[in-house]
């Protein structure tokens, strides 16, 4: 076998190195996808890590063993964030406030003794929407939201250059 052919075969069939997954240590909360091994996204805690496999367990599922080179996506939890919770709360709270205002609006328009003007009704809708946003921000900040840091899984690219009859290898960092 010629050296070029041997080198090409070694590069093509070599498994990708995932040294960037140093964060996947036992005890880390992770979210991952591995097509063919997992159906969809799996969220759990790293139980053990060998050189090329992770054993991950979740509270409502059996522990599974996933080869690192089969991972399609990998995220590590960085804890809860109060500001992310407040942002989500503003969105939900303002939506709920707006819906409540729009549900109550017909009863205010048909009120004979209220003497409402269109400006009063607009103010009412804005007031309930803003109140919902304020309450939502407070509740969201108290609850918080989990932050996830996504890791790009790097692969090795191998290409044959027909002009020079050489194998080119590219690593992405």
C-alpha positions as a Markdown table, in Angstrom:
| # | Residue | x | y | z |
|---|---|---|---|---|
| 1 | Unk | 0.0 | 0.0 | 0.0 |
| 2 | Unk | 1.3 | 3.4 | -0.9 |
| 3 | Unk | 2.0 | 5.9 | 1.8 |
| 4 | Unk | -0.5 | 8.4 | 0.4 |
| 5 | Unk | -3.2 | 5.9 | 0.3 |
| 6 | Unk | -2.5 | 4.8 | 3.8 |
| 7 | Unk | -2.5 | 8.4 | 5.0 |
| 8 | Unk | -5.7 | 9.1 | 3.2 |
| 9 | Unk | -7.4 | 6.1 | 4.7 |
| 10 | Unk | -6.2 | 7.0 | 8.2 |
| 11 | Unk | -7.6 | 10.5 | 7.9 |
| 12 | Unk | -10.9 | 9.5 | 6.4 |
| 13 | Unk | -11.7 | 6.9 | 9.0 |
| 14 | Unk | -10.2 | 8.7 | 12.0 |
| 15 | Unk | -12.7 | 9.7 | 14.7 |
| 16 | Unk | -13.1 | 13.4 | 15.4 |
| 17 | Unk | -11.5 | 14.6 | 18.6 |
| 18 | Unk | -13.7 | 16.6 | 20.9 |
| 19 | Unk | -11.3 | 18.1 | 23.3 |
| 20 | Unk | -13.5 | 21.2 | 23.7 |
| 21 | Unk | -15.9 | 19.1 | 25.8 |
| 22 | Unk | -13.8 | 19.6 | 28.9 |
| 23 | Unk | -16.9 | 21.1 | 30.6 |
| 24 | Unk | -18.6 | 17.8 | 30.5 |
| 25 | Unk | -17.4 | 16.6 | 33.9 |
| 26 | Unk | -19.4 | 14.5 | 36.4 |
| 27 | Unk | -22.0 | 16.7 | 38.1 |
| 28 | Unk | -22.5 | 19.1 | 35.2 |
| 29 | Unk | -26.0 | 19.7 | 34.0 |
| 30 | Unk | -26.1 | 19.2 | 30.2 |
| 31 | Unk | -28.5 | 19.2 | 27.3 |
| 32 | Unk | -27.5 | 17.1 | 24.3 |
| 33 | Unk | -28.7 | 15.6 | 21.0 |
| 34 | Unk | -27.3 | 12.4 | 19.5 |
| 35 | Unk | -29.3 | 11.1 | 16.5 |
| 36 | Unk | -29.6 | 7.4 | 16.3 |
| 37 | Unk | -29.0 | 7.1 | 20.1 |
| 38 | Unk | -31.5 | 9.6 | 21.5 |
| 39 | Unk | -34.9 | 10.6 | 20.2 |
| 40 | Unk | -34.8 | 14.4 | 20.4 |
| 41 | Unk | -33.1 | 16.5 | 23.0 |
| 42 | Unk | -32.0 | 14.9 | 26.3 |
| 43 | Unk | -31.5 | 16.9 | 29.5 |
| 44 | Unk | -29.7 | 15.5 | 32.5 |
| 45 | Unk | -26.6 | 15.4 | 34.6 |
| 46 | Unk | -23.2 | 13.9 | 33.6 |
| 47 | Unk | -22.7 | 10.8 | 35.8 |
| 48 | Unk | -19.4 | 9.6 | 34.5 |
| 49 | Unk | -17.0 | 10.5 | 31.7 |
| 50 | Unk | -14.5 | 8.2 | 30.0 |
| 51 | Unk | -12.2 | 9.2 | 27.2 |
| 52 | Unk | -14.8 | 8.9 | 24.5 |
| 53 | Unk | -18.2 | 8.4 | 26.2 |
| 54 | Unk | -20.5 | 10.3 | 28.5 |
| 55 | Unk | -22.9 | 8.6 | 30.9 |
| 56 | Unk | -25.8 | 10.9 | 31.5 |
| 57 | Unk | -28.8 | 10.5 | 33.8 |
| 58 | Unk | -32.0 | 12.4 | 34.2 |
| 59 | Unk | -34.6 | 12.6 | 37.0 |
| 60 | Unk | -37.3 | 10.8 | 34.9 |
| 61 | Unk | -35.2 | 8.5 | 32.7 |
| 62 | Unk | -32.7 | 5.7 | 32.8 |
| 63 | Unk | -29.0 | 6.7 | 32.6 |
| 64 | Unk | -27.7 | 6.4 | 29.0 |
| 65 | Unk | -24.2 | 6.1 | 27.6 |
| 66 | Unk | -23.4 | 8.4 | 24.6 |
| 67 | Unk | -20.2 | 8.3 | 22.5 |
| 68 | Unk | -18.9 | 11.8 | 22.3 |
| 69 | Unk | -18.3 | 11.6 | 18.5 |
| 70 | Unk | -22.0 | 10.9 | 18.0 |
| 71 | Unk | -23.1 | 14.2 | 19.6 |
| 72 | Unk | -25.0 | 16.6 | 17.3 |
| 73 | Unk | -25.3 | 19.4 | 19.8 |
| 74 | Unk | -24.1 | 19.9 | 23.3 |
| 75 | Unk | -25.0 | 22.6 | 25.9 |
| 76 | Unk | -23.9 | 23.1 | 29.6 |
| 77 | Unk | -26.1 | 24.8 | 32.1 |
| 78 | Unk | -24.6 | 28.0 | 33.7 |
| 79 | Unk | -27.3 | 28.3 | 36.4 |
| 80 | Unk | -30.3 | 30.5 | 36.6 |
| 81 | Unk | -30.4 | 34.1 | 35.5 |
| 82 | Unk | -32.8 | 36.6 | 37.1 |
| 83 | Unk | -32.5 | 39.1 | 34.2 |
| 84 | Unk | -33.5 | 36.4 | 31.7 |
| 85 | Unk | -36.4 | 35.5 | 33.9 |
| 86 | Unk | -37.5 | 39.1 | 34.1 |
| 87 | Unk | -37.3 | 39.4 | 30.3 |
| 88 | Unk | -39.5 | 36.4 | 29.8 |
| 89 | Unk | -41.8 | 37.6 | 32.5 |
| 90 | Unk | -42.3 | 41.0 | 30.7 |
| 91 | Unk | -43.3 | 39.2 | 27.5 |
| 92 | Unk | -45.8 | 36.8 | 29.3 |
| 93 | Unk | -47.1 | 39.5 | 31.7 |
| 94 | Unk | -47.8 | 42.1 | 29.0 |
| 95 | Unk | -49.5 | 39.4 | 26.9 |
| 96 | Unk | -51.7 | 38.4 | 29.8 |
| 97 | Unk | -52.5 | 42.0 | 30.6 |
| 98 | Unk | -53.4 | 42.8 | 27.0 |
| 99 | Unk | -55.7 | 39.8 | 26.8 |
| 100 | Unk | -57.4 | 40.8 | 30.1 |
| 101 | Unk | -57.9 | 44.3 | 28.8 |
| 102 | Unk | -59.3 | 43.2 | 25.5 |
| 103 | Unk | -61.7 | 40.8 | 27.3 |
| 104 | Unk | -62.9 | 43.6 | 29.6 |
| 105 | Unk | -63.1 | 46.3 | 26.9 |
| 106 | Unk | -66.6 | 45.4 | 25.5 |
| 107 | Unk | -68.2 | 45.6 | 29.0 |
| 108 | Unk | -66.7 | 49.1 | 29.4 |
| 109 | Unk | -67.8 | 50.3 | 26.0 |
| 110 | Unk | -71.5 | 49.2 | 26.7 |
| 111 | Unk | -71.5 | 50.9 | 30.1 |
| 112 | Unk | -74.3 | 53.5 | 30.3 |
| 113 | Unk | -73.2 | 55.3 | 33.4 |
| 114 | Unk | -69.4 | 55.1 | 32.8 |
| 115 | Unk | -69.3 | 58.1 | 30.4 |
| 116 | Unk | -66.1 | 56.7 | 28.8 |
| 117 | Unk | -64.3 | 58.4 | 25.9 |
| 118 | Unk | -62.1 | 56.5 | 23.4 |
| 119 | Unk | -59.1 | 58.0 | 25.1 |
| 120 | Unk | -60.1 | 56.5 | 28.4 |
| 121 | Unk | -60.5 | 53.1 | 26.9 |
| 122 | Unk | -57.1 | 53.3 | 25.3 |
| 123 | Unk | -55.6 | 54.3 | 28.6 |
| 124 | Unk | -57.3 | 51.4 | 30.2 |
| 125 | Unk | -55.8 | 48.9 | 27.7 |
| 126 | Unk | -52.3 | 50.5 | 28.1 |
| 127 | Unk | -52.6 | 50.5 | 31.9 |
| 128 | Unk | -53.5 | 46.8 | 32.1 |
| 129 | Unk | -50.8 | 45.8 | 29.6 |
| 130 | Unk | -48.1 | 47.8 | 31.5 |
| 131 | Unk | -49.3 | 46.4 | 34.8 |
| 132 | Unk | -49.1 | 42.9 | 33.5 |
| 133 | Unk | -45.6 | 43.6 | 32.2 |
| 134 | Unk | -44.5 | 44.9 | 35.6 |
| 135 | Unk | -46.0 | 42.0 | 37.5 |
| 136 | Unk | -44.5 | 39.5 | 35.0 |
| 137 | Unk | -41.0 | 41.1 | 35.3 |
| 138 | Unk | -41.2 | 40.8 | 39.1 |
| 139 | Unk | -42.3 | 37.2 | 39.1 |
| 140 | Unk | -39.9 | 36.2 | 36.4 |
| 141 | Unk | -37.0 | 37.8 | 38.3 |
| 142 | Unk | -38.0 | 35.8 | 41.4 |
| 143 | Unk | -38.2 | 32.5 | 39.5 |
| 144 | Unk | -35.3 | 33.1 | 37.1 |
| 145 | Unk | -34.5 | 31.2 | 33.9 |
| 146 | Unk | -31.8 | 28.7 | 33.2 |
| 147 | Unk | -28.9 | 29.8 | 31.1 |
| 148 | Unk | -27.3 | 27.4 | 28.6 |
| 149 | Unk | -23.9 | 27.7 | 27.0 |
| 150 | Unk | -23.7 | 26.0 | 23.6 |
| 151 | Unk | -20.5 | 24.3 | 22.5 |
| 152 | Unk | -19.7 | 24.0 | 18.8 |
| 153 | Unk | -18.7 | 20.4 | 18.0 |
| 154 | Unk | -15.7 | 20.7 | 15.7 |
| 155 | Unk | -15.1 | 18.1 | 13.0 |
| 156 | Unk | -12.1 | 17.3 | 10.8 |
| 157 | Unk | -12.5 | 18.0 | 7.1 |
| 158 | Unk | -10.5 | 16.0 | 4.6 |
| 159 | Unk | -10.3 | 16.9 | 0.9 |
| 160 | Unk | -8.5 | 15.4 | -2.1 |
| 161 | Unk | -6.8 | 18.0 | -4.2 |
| 162 | Unk | -6.6 | 16.6 | -7.8 |
| 163 | Unk | -4.3 | 19.3 | -9.1 |
| 164 | Unk | -1.5 | 18.4 | -6.8 |
| 165 | Unk | -2.6 | 14.8 | -5.9 |
| 166 | Unk | -2.4 | 15.5 | -2.2 |
| 167 | Unk | -4.7 | 15.1 | 0.7 |
| 168 | Unk | -5.6 | 18.3 | 2.5 |
| 169 | Unk | -6.7 | 18.3 | 6.1 |
| 170 | Unk | -8.4 | 21.2 | 7.8 |
| 171 | Unk | -9.2 | 21.6 | 11.4 |
| 172 | Unk | -11.7 | 24.2 | 12.7 |
| 173 | Unk | -11.1 | 25.8 | 16.0 |
